[in-house]
């Protein structure tokens, strides 16, 4: 009888589950509501051994089958208990509760298949995983709203069958969409199973391999066959071993593809035969990209090797990952000896190593920005120290993280030595220049004292104050007076130059008439003008604006400019002096018909000690300081001076003075 009942229960359960539709569930639900445990529905649930729970809208239990009650609770009555608070683990409670509430929404299609979810329950044996089938029950006229839950143990036979079926479906889907190839072959590469993108990669169909018409070795490129067999043989002869190899294969249409093959040696239990299992990927695009990267890398290496600077890349571990030929030459190592070495511990002198390393760590951490240029020593293989001027740039990846630095450097060891030598020579020159200035200053003062007496007594004799002079005596005295005046101006120039070099020139700017300054200069040069037989024409009006000038230094400027015109103009020539107002300046022009100046010399004439005729046998006397002093004084007054000239035609000196 028990056997018959068991058979009946299984058949009944199978039939009941096959006809479990929404209409039947509604009727069973109504029957339970009306008659409780004595209902036909309750009898059906108990007969099929189903774990059934009915929840109201508040998720409280309205009914539970005997098997469900026994599984969940020792108490005989669990009706009215909150389903989620009592039996669903807290970590999943809210998420599953929301899913269940969604079944009450109007948009949920009650005619469709039930909602299925997997969720553990707190049972008397602890947490166990169950598959929930949730059926919404709605009877509008009765005002009933409930959920019927059918619970299936995830480890039950039926559930395992479903899982197995789903796994097979997933596996089939995976095989169908797999972009590579699976194959199994004997040690002679005869294939007895193959799947995946076979035709796409090889150009052959599955049947070509399974029938034996095509052996995998037939596909391997002749140039790669030896290395392929070498890698495959290792897998064949070592049980449970695996290996990986990249090679070329020739498709059925003659095209060549690069593939990556992963071998696995497996011992079949049925006949103890060794089989090779392999996964094949098409890596042609990857190989092309790799070749392109290698080509670009080699090109980049050529560029950095051709560079005249040292170039190196250091990563965050302070190791060198790239270096150019120039850097290797300076350091005295080969590229292979440099790559991978710690830059700071290997190539920096010990005395600068720690501080340089600390600064680099700050740069890598983003705490410090490398200076644009920095001088640092490197230590070569021979122990020699070379001074390098470095320019460092921080390298970052696509996410903005610092991955190292790239540095370009110039070996300035020899240049630095030259700079030290030049600095030393410069100091020596400055010392000599100082001695020279002191000598000139002392000499000028010593010369000026007797010159005052010579000039004074010569002028008295020339004027006849000390007695009558005959013509020969008068001529001699005139020469003494004239040359003593020249000598005084020379000494004054040397004294002024000394004051300028010492930075002790002090100007006093007063309102002064340019006309008066010119007349004063012409008066001083009157005898020289008459002796040279030159015509001087001055068109400067006394009504021209007053200028702001120093009454001691500005007359020297005008005196020297006019005297230069006299000196370089031949007898019978002319000098024209003119001035006119231009905006806030008074523009003076001194034009002569003298020998002129070449264009090449015009850019040099304002330099100290420059002379137009610098030969030892020069016709024109002078120290080469006049125009330099004139420009120094004019610049201090806020004016400008420039010269226009043409050889054998004449020269025009332009000077502008700010109007007072």
C-alpha positions in Angstrom: 0.0 0.0 0.0 2.8 2.4 0.9 4.5 1.6 -2.4 1.3 2.3 -4.3 0.8 5.6 -2.4 4.4 6.6 -3.2 3.8 5.8 -6.9 0.6 7.8 -6.7 2.2 10.7 -5.0 5.0 11.0 -7.7 2.5 10.7 -10.5 0.2 13.2 -8.9 3.0 15.6 -8.3 4.2 15.3 -11.9 0.6 15.8 -13.1 -0.1 18.7 -10.8 3.1 20.6 -11.7 2.4 20.1 -15.4 -1.0 21.7 -15.1 -0.1 24.4 -12.6 -1.6 27.4 -14.4 -3.0 30.7 -13.1 -6.6 29.7 -13.3 -6.0 26.6 -11.3 -4.0 28.5 -8.7 -6.8 31.0 -8.2 -9.2 28.2 -7.6 -6.8 26.4 -5.2 -6.3 29.7 -3.4 -10.0 30.3 -3.0 -10.5 26.8 -1.7 -7.8 27.3 1.0 -9.3 30.6 2.0 -12.7 29.0 2.4 -11.8 25.6 4.1 -8.2 26.0 5.4 -6.3 22.8 6.0 -9.3 20.6 5.1 -9.5 22.1 1.6 -8.7 20.2 -1.6 -5.9 22.6 -2.3 -4.2 21.8 0.9 -4.6 18.1 0.2 -3.0 18.6 -3.3 0.0 20.4 -1.9 0.5 17.8 0.8 0.1 15.0 -1.7 2.7 16.3 -4.2 5.0 17.2 -1.3 5.4 20.8 -2.6 6.8 23.6 -0.4 4.1 26.2 -0.9 3.8 29.5 1.0 1.0 32.1 0.4 1.8 35.7 1.4 -0.7 38.6 1.8 0.0 42.2 0.6 1.9 42.9 3.8 4.1 39.9 3.2 2.7 38.0 6.1 2.2 34.3 5.8 -1.5 33.3 5.1 -0.8 29.6 4.4 2.2 27.3 4.4 2.2 23.6 3.3 3.2 21.0 5.8 6.6 20.5 4.2 7.3 24.2 4.1 6.3 24.6 7.8 8.5 21.6 8.9 11.4 23.0 7.0 11.2 26.5 8.4 9.8 26.4 11.9 9.4 24.0 14.9 6.1 25.7 15.7 3.0 24.0 14.3 1.5 27.3 13.3 3.5 29.9 11.3 0.5 31.7 9.9 0.6 35.5 10.4 4.4 35.8 10.7 6.3 38.3 8.6 8.0 36.2 5.9 11.0 38.4 5.3 11.7 39.3 8.9 11.5 35.6 10.0 13.0 33.6 7.2 15.0 35.8 4.7 18.6 36.7 5.6 19.1 40.3 6.4 21.7 41.0 3.7 19.1 40.1 1.0 15.9 41.1 2.7 15.2 44.5 1.2 16.2 43.6 -2.4 14.0 40.5 -2.5 11.1 42.2 -0.8 11.1 44.9 -3.5 11.0 42.2 -6.2 8.0 40.6 -4.5 6.2 43.9 -4.2 6.7 44.5 -7.9 4.3 41.5 -8.6 1.5 43.6 -7.2 1.9 46.4 -9.7 -0.7 46.7 -12.5 1.9 46.3 -15.2 2.8 42.8 -14.0 1.4 40.3 -16.5 -0.3 37.6 -14.5 -0.8 35.5 -17.6 3.0 35.1 -18.1 5.4 32.7 -16.5 6.0 33.1 -12.8 8.9 35.3 -11.6 11.9 33.1 -10.7 14.6 34.2 -8.2 17.3 32.4 -6.2 17.5 33.3 -2.6 18.6 31.5 0.6 16.1 30.9 3.5 16.8 30.6 7.2 15.7 27.0 7.9 16.0 24.7 10.8 19.2 23.3 9.2 20.6 26.8 8.7 20.8 28.9 5.5 19.9 27.0 2.4 19.6 28.2 -1.2 16.1 27.9 -2.8 14.6 28.7 -6.2 11.4 30.8 -5.7 8.6 30.7 -8.2 6.3 33.6 -7.5 2.7 33.6 -8.7 0.6 36.8 -8.1 -3.0 36.0 -7.1 -5.7 38.6 -7.7 -9.4 38.2 -7.4 -11.0 41.6 -7.8 -14.5 40.7 -6.8 -13.3 39.1 -3.6 -10.8 42.0 -2.9 -8.0 39.4 -2.4 -4.3 40.2 -3.2 -1.7 37.6 -2.4 1.5 35.9 -3.6 1.9 32.2 -3.9 5.5 31.0 -3.5 6.6 27.5 -4.7 10.0 26.8 -3.2 12.4 24.3 -4.8 15.6 23.2 -3.2 18.6 24.2 -5.4 20.1 20.7 -4.8 17.1 18.7 -5.6 17.0 16.4 -8.7 14.7 18.6 -10.7 16.7 21.8 -10.0 19.9 20.0 -10.8 18.4 18.9 -14.1 17.4 22.5 -14.9 20.9 23.7 -13.9 22.5 21.1 -16.1 20.3 22.1 -19.0 21.1 25.8 -18.5 24.8 25.0 -18.3 24.6 23.1 -21.6 22.8 26.0 -23.2 25.4 28.4 -21.9 28.2 26.1 -23.1 26.6 25.8 -26.6 26.2 29.5 -26.7 29.8 30.1 -25.7 31.1 27.6 -28.3 28.9 29.2 -31.0 30.2 32.7 -30.2 33.8 31.8 -29.4 36.2 33.7 -31.6 38.9 31.1 -31.3 39.1 27.3 -31.9 38.9 24.3 -29.5 40.4 21.1 -30.8 41.4 17.7 -29.5 43.9 15.5 -31.3 46.1 12.4 -30.9 49.9 12.7 -30.6 50.1 12.7 -34.4 47.8 15.8 -34.6 44.8 13.9 -36.1 41.8 15.8 -34.8 38.8 14.0 -33.3 37.0 17.1 -31.9 37.0 20.7 -33.1 34.7 23.6 -32.5 34.6 27.4 -32.6 35.5 29.8 -35.4 37.1 27.0 -37.4 36.3 28.2 -40.9 36.8 31.9 -40.1 40.4 31.3 -39.0 41.6 28.3 -41.1 39.3 28.5 -44.1 38.5 24.8 -43.7 35.2 23.3 -42.3 34.9 21.1 -39.2 34.4 18.0 -41.4 37.7 18.6 -43.2 39.5 18.0 -39.9 37.2 15.3 -38.4 37.3 13.2 -41.6 41.1 13.2 -41.5 41.5 15.1 -44.8 43.3 17.9 -43.0 45.9 17.4 -40.2 46.7 20.3 -38.0 50.4 20.1 -39.0 49.3 20.7 -42.6 48.3 24.2 -41.7 51.5 25.2 -40.0 53.8 27.5 -42.1 56.9 25.6 -43.3 59.2 28.2 -41.7 57.5 27.7 -38.3 57.0 23.9 -38.4 60.2 23.0 -36.6 59.5 25.4 -33.6 55.9 24.3 -33.5 56.8 20.6 -33.2 59.4 21.4 -30.6 56.9 23.1 -28.4 54.2 20.5 -29.0 56.5 17.6 -28.3 57.1 18.8 -24.8 53.4 18.8 -24.1 52.9 15.3 -25.7 55.5 13.6 -23.6 54.8 15.1 -20.2 51.5 14.2 -18.6 49.3 17.1 -17.5 51.7 19.6 -18.9 50.8 22.7 -20.9 52.5 25.0 -23.2 51.9 28.1 -25.4 53.3 28.9 -28.8 52.8 31.5 -31.5 53.2 30.6 -35.1 51.9 31.2 -38.6 49.3 29.0 -40.4 48.4 28.9 -44.1 44.6 29.0 -44.7 42.9 27.0 -47.4 42.9 30.1 -49.6 46.7 30.6 -49.2 46.5 33.6 -46.8 48.9 33.5 -43.8 47.6 34.2 -40.3 49.4 34.4 -37.0 47.8 32.3 -34.2 48.6 31.6 -30.6 48.1 27.9 -29.5 47.8 26.8 -25.9 48.5 23.1 -25.6 47.3 20.8 -22.8 48.2 17.1 -22.4 45.4 14.9 -21.1 45.2 11.2 -20.4 41.8 9.7 -21.4 40.4 7.3 -18.8 38.6 5.1 -21.4 41.6 3.7 -23.2 44.6 5.3 -21.5 45.4 7.2 -24.7 47.3 10.5 -24.6 45.4 13.3 -26.3 46.3 16.9 -27.0 43.8 19.6 -26.2 44.4 23.0 -27.6 42.9 26.5 -27.8 43.8 28.6 -30.8 43.4 32.4 -31.1 43.9 34.5 -34.2 46.5 37.1 -33.3 47.2 38.5 -36.8 46.0 42.0 -35.9 47.9 41.9 -32.7 51.0 40.8 -34.5 50.7 43.6 -37.1 50.2 46.1 -34.3 53.3 44.6 -32.5 55.4 44.8 -35.7 54.2 48.4 -36.1 55.1 49.2 -32.5 58.6 47.6 -33.0 59.1 49.6 -36.2 58.1 52.9 -34.5 60.2 52.0 -31.5 63.2 51.4 -33.8 62.5 54.6 -35.6 62.3 56.5 -32.3 65.6 54.8 -31.2 67.2 56.1 -34.4 66.0 59.6 -33.6 67.2 59.7 -30.0 70.5 58.0 -31.0 70.9 60.7 -33.6 70.3 63.4 -31.0 73.4 65.2 -29.7 72.0 65.1 -26.2 72.0 62.4 -23.6 68.4 61.0 -23.3 67.1 58.5 -20.7 63.9 57.4 -19.1 63.7 56.4 -15.5 60.7 54.7 -14.0 59.2 55.0 -10.5 61.5 52.2 -9.2 64.4 54.5 -10.2 65.5 52.0 -12.9 66.5 53.0 -16.5 64.1 51.7 -19.1 65.4 53.6 -22.1 68.7 55.2 -23.0 70.3 56.6 -26.1 73.7 56.0 -27.7 75.1 59.4 -26.6 74.3 58.6 -23.0 76.0 55.2 -23.3 79.1 56.9 -24.8 79.4 59.4 -22.0 78.9 56.8 -19.2 81.2 54.2 -20.9 78.7 51.4 -20.8 76.7 49.4 -23.5 72.9 49.8 -23.7 72.3 46.3 -22.3 74.6 47.2 -19.3 72.6 50.3 -18.6 69.0 49.1 -19.0 67.4 47.9 -15.8 70.1 49.4 -13.5 69.3 51.8 -10.7 70.2 55.3 -12.1 71.0 56.9 -8.8 73.0 54.0 -7.2 75.0 53.2 -10.3 75.7 56.4 -12.2 75.8 59.3 -9.6 78.7 60.1 -7.4 78.1 59.1 -3.8 78.4 62.7 -2.5 75.3 63.8 -4.5 73.4 60.5 -4.6 71.2 60.8 -1.5 69.9 64.3 -2.0 69.2 63.7 -5.7 67.4 60.5 -4.9 65.2 62.3 -2.3 64.3 65.0 -4.8 63.3 62.3 -7.4 61.1 60.5 -4.9 59.3 63.8 -4.2 58.8 64.3 -8.0 57.4 60.8 -8.5 55.0 61.4 -5.5 53.8 64.6 -7.1 55.1 66.7 -4.2 57.7 68.6 -6.3 57.9 69.9 -9.8 61.3 69.3 -11.5 63.2 72.6 -12.2 63.5 73.5 -16.0 67.2 73.0 -15.9 69.6 71.5 -13.3 73.3 70.8 -13.3 74.4 67.5 -11.8 77.4 65.2 -12.0 77.4 61.6 -13.4 80.1 59.0 -12.7 81.5 57.2 -15.7 82.7 53.6 -15.9 86.3 54.8 -15.5 85.4 56.8 -12.3 85.5 60.2 -14.0 82.9 62.7 -13.1 81.2 64.6 -15.9 78.9 67.7 -15.3 75.6 67.4 -17.2 73.0 70.1 -17.7 69.7 68.2 -17.4 66.1 69.0 -18.5 63.6 66.7 -16.8 60.0 66.1 -17.9 57.5 64.0 -15.8 55.8 61.1 -17.7 52.2 60.2 -17.0 49.9 57.4 -18.1 46.4 57.8 -19.6 44.9 58.1 -16.1 47.3 60.9 -15.1 49.4 58.8 -12.8 53.2 59.6 -12.8 55.1 56.6 -14.3 58.6 58.1 -14.5 60.6 60.9 -16.0 62.4 61.5 -19.3 65.6 63.5 -19.2 67.7 65.1 -21.8 71.1 66.3 -20.9 74.1 68.2 -22.3 77.7 67.4 -21.2 79.0 70.8 -20.1 82.1 69.6 -18.4 84.5 71.3 -20.9 82.3 74.4 -21.2 82.3 74.7 -17.4 86.1 74.5 -17.4 86.3 77.3 -20.0 83.8 79.4 -18.0 86.0 79.1 -15.0 89.1 80.0 -17.0 87.2 83.0 -18.6 86.0 84.1 -15.2 89.5 84.0 -13.9 90.8 85.9 -16.9 88.0 88.4 -16.5 88.9 89.0 -12.9 92.5 89.5 -14.0 91.4 92.0 -16.7 89.2 93.8 -14.2 92.2 94.1 -11.9 94.4 95.4 -14.8 91.6 97.8 -15.8 91.4 99.1 -12.2 95.2 99.5 -12.2 95.0 101.3 -15.5 92.2 103.6 -14.3 94.1 104.4 -11.2 97.2 105.1 -13.3 95.3 107.4 -15.7 93.7 109.2 -12.8 97.0 109.8 -11.1 98.7 110.7 -14.3 96.0 113.1 -15.3 96.2 114.9 -12.0 100.0 115.0 -12.1 99.9 116.4 -15.7 97.2 118.9 -15.1 99.1 120.7 -12.3 102.2 121.7 -14.4 100.0 122.2 -17.5 98.1 125.0 -15.7 101.3 126.9 -15.3 102.5 126.3 -18.8 99.2 127.3 -20.3 98.9 130.4 -18.1 102.3 131.8 -18.8 102.1 130.9 -22.5 98.9 133.0 -22.8 100.5 135.9 -20.9 103.5 135.8 -23.3 101.1 135.5 -26.3 99.1 138.5 -25.2 102.4 140.6 -24.7 101.8 141.1 -21.0 105.4 140.0 -20.3 107.1 142.0 -23.1 107.3 142.5 -26.8 107.7 139.3 -29.0 109.0 139.3 -32.5 107.2 137.3 -35.2 109.2 134.1 -34.7 108.6 134.3 -31.0 105.0 135.0 -31.5 104.6 132.0 -33.8 106.3 129.7 -31.3 104.1 131.0 -28.4 100.9 130.5 -30.5 101.9 126.8 -31.0 102.5 126.4 -27.3 99.1 127.9 -26.4 97.3 125.8 -29.0 98.9 122.5 -28.0 98.5 123.2 -24.3 94.8 123.7 -24.9 94.7 120.3 -26.8 96.6 118.7 -24.0 94.2 120.1 -21.4 91.2 118.7 -23.3 92.9 115.3 -23.5 93.6 115.3 -19.8 90.0 116.4 -19.1 88.8 113.5 -21.3 90.9 111.0 -19.4 89.7 112.4 -16.0 86.0 112.2 -17.2 86.5 108.6 -18.4 87.9 107.7 -15.0 84.9 109.3 -13.3 82.5 107.5 -15.6 84.1 104.1 -14.9 83.9 104.7 -11.2 80.2 105.7 -11.5 80.9 109.0 -9.9 79.6 111.4 -12.5 77.2 114.0 -11.2 75.2 116.3 -13.5 73.5 119.5 -12.6 70.7 120.3 -15.1 70.0 124.0 -15.6 68.1 126.0 -18.2 70.6 127.1 -20.9 70.5 128.6 -24.4 71.8 126.3 -27.1 72.8 129.4 -29.1 75.1 130.5 -26.3 76.7 127.0 -26.0 77.4 127.0 -29.8 78.8 130.6 -29.8 81.1 129.7 -26.8 82.4 126.7 -28.8 83.0 128.7 -31.9 84.8 131.4 -30.0 87.2 128.8 -28.4 87.8 127.3 -31.9 88.2 130.6 -33.7 91.9 130.5 -34.3 91.7 126.9 -35.4 88.9 127.7 -37.9 91.0 130.6 -39.3 94.1 128.5 -39.6 92.2 125.8 -41.4 90.5 128.3 -43.8 87.1 126.7 -43.4 83.8 128.5 -43.8 81.4 128.1 -40.8 77.8 129.0 -41.1 75.6 129.0 -38.0 71.8 129.3 -38.4 70.8 128.7 -34.8 68.5 131.5 -33.6 68.7 132.9 -30.1 64.9 132.5 -30.0 65.1 128.7 -30.1 63.7 127.1 -26.9 65.8 126.7 -23.8 67.3 123.3 -23.2 68.0 121.5 -19.9 71.8 120.8 -19.7 74.8 120.7 -17.5 76.9 123.9 -18.0 80.2 122.1 -17.4 79.8 119.0 -19.5 77.5 120.1 -22.4 80.0 122.7 -23.8 82.6 119.9 -24.1 80.1 118.0 -26.3 79.5 120.9 -28.7 83.2 121.8 -28.7 84.3 118.2 -29.6 81.6 117.8 -32.4 82.5 121.1 -34.1 86.3 120.5 -33.7 85.9 117.0 -35.3 84.1 118.7 -38.3 87.1 121.2 -38.6 89.7 118.4 -38.2 88.2 116.2 -41.0 87.3 119.0 -43.5 89.9 120.2 -46.0 90.8 123.9 -46.4 88.1 125.7 -48.4 85.4 123.4 -47.1 82.3 124.4 -45.2 80.5 123.6 -41.9 76.8 124.3 -41.4 75.2 124.4 -38.0 71.4 124.4 -37.7 68.7 123.7 -35.0 64.9 123.3 -35.2 62.1 122.4 -32.8 60.6 118.9 -33.2 57.8 118.1 -30.7 59.4 118.2 -27.2 63.0 118.2 -28.5 65.4 120.6 -30.1 67.2 118.9 -33.0 70.8 120.1 -33.7 72.6 119.3 -36.9 76.3 119.9 -37.6 77.0 119.2 -41.2 80.5 119.3 -42.9 81.9 118.7 -46.4 84.8 116.7 -45.1 86.2 113.2 -45.9 83.1 111.3 -44.6 82.9 107.9 -42.9 82.3 104.5 -44.5 79.1 102.6 -43.6 81.2 99.8 -42.1 82.7 102.3 -39.6 79.5 104.1 -38.7 78.5 101.2 -36.3 81.8 101.5 -34.4 82.5 105.2 -34.0 80.8 105.6 -30.6 83.0 102.8 -29.1 85.7 103.7 -26.5 89.1 104.4 -28.1 87.8 103.8 -31.7 89.6 105.8 -34.4 88.7 106.1 -38.0 92.4 106.0 -39.0 93.9 103.6 -36.5 97.3 103.2 -38.3 100.6 104.1 -36.8 101.1 106.8 -39.5 97.6 108.3 -39.2 97.0 111.8 -40.4 94.4 112.8 -37.8 95.3 113.0 -34.2 93.1 112.0 -31.3 92.5 109.4 -28.5 89.3 107.9 -29.8 87.4 109.0 -26.7 85.6 112.1 -28.0 82.5 110.6 -29.5 82.3 108.0 -26.7 82.3 110.8 -24.1 79.8 112.8 -26.2 77.3 109.9 -26.3 77.7 109.2 -22.6 76.9 112.9 -21.8 74.0 113.1 -24.3 72.4 109.8 -23.0 72.6 111.2 -19.4 70.7 114.3 -20.6 67.9 112.1 -22.1 68.9 113.1 -25.6 70.1 111.1 -28.6 73.0 111.3 -31.0 73.6 109.7 -34.4 75.7 110.3 -37.5 74.9 110.2 -41.2 77.9 110.1 -43.6 79.1 109.3 -47.0 82.7 108.9 -48.0 84.2 111.9 -49.8 80.9 113.8 -49.5 80.6 114.8 -45.9 79.2 114.0 -42.5 76.1 115.2 -40.5 76.0 114.8 -36.7 72.4 114.8 -35.3 71.8 115.6 -31.6 68.4 116.0 -29.9 68.0 117.8 -26.6 64.9 117.7 -24.4 63.2 121.2 -24.2 63.3 122.7 -20.8 
